[in-house]
Amino acid sequence: MRAGSRHRFLLPAVAIAVAAVVGFGGVIGGVAAAKTKHHSHKILQLGGKWSGNYHGGTYSGSFTLNWKQSGTKLSGSLKLSNPAGTYNCTGTINGSGIHFGAVSVGAVYTGSVSNGGKSMSGNWVSPVDHGSWSATKS
């Protein structure tokens, strides 16, 4: 077989092989894409009134949260028993994780929501103390 006729035979064979690999890869890629589709998670509904307790080295007591919710954002008020006061509070929800704070006093609360959005707990930190907290939806 001459070199020229060998190239005429190999070129279509290579083209068919490349097309088969690309086509087969597309099928596999489609299957992989179908298996890795992201499912949207329902955003927990945490708006409303919450009652809880906090325990720290210096400060411990009870608190009440009154929240309004817009998507994953929370805003409202945080009323503490010790030191006594009511503060503006904002936060966010990320899956079952929660992060909120009373910016004016520098207190930051992080934790997780459980029981279908009816309870939550975690840790808090402020410039003068830190500890744990828990709350239930009223």
Secondary structure, 3 states (H helix, E strand, C coil): CCHHHHHHHHHHHHHHHHHHHHHHHHHHHHHHHHHCCCCCCCCCCCCEEEEEEEEECCCEEEEEEEEEEECCEEEEEEEEECCEEEEEEEEEEECCEEEEEEHHHCEEEEEEEEHHHCEEEEEEECCCCEEEEEEEEC
